Amino acid sequence: MKLSPLVRTKGSIEHNDFNDNFEGAVYTFNEDDFILEIQTVEMLIFENRFKRNTGSFVLNLGLSHYDHRRGQSMTMRFNWVQDNVVSEPWPGLNPRSEVAAPVVVVSSNVKVERNLVSAGKEIEGAILDVSLHF
């Protein structure tokens, strides 16, 4: 599920099973654009199950980086992220702009609270469960 750009939204993703996806299950990101930064977002990701997914992430969660009005928020709560295969996108290279983890948080207005997160199977050096990258 790709939600990019995610603006003018008030909603939730809840009670779903995200199984057997290739290259991640949920991706949200807003470009650095003033028009996107002033739009409101209130998202809740609640009680979902993410299992047997592969790629460099399972959830990559990010909104606008420069949210001066504090009008954008995303909360991930009470989800199960288990039994996934996470790998570095380019084996053998030192990652500088991307990280490999089941949950990647890309902006400071995303909260990850009370989730059951385990990396499952790690290959090619991906050893993090939750990674902050902003």
Order of alpha helices (4+ residues) and beta strands (2+ residues): beta-beta-beta-beta-alpha-beta-beta-beta-beta-beta-beta-beta-beta-beta-beta-beta-beta
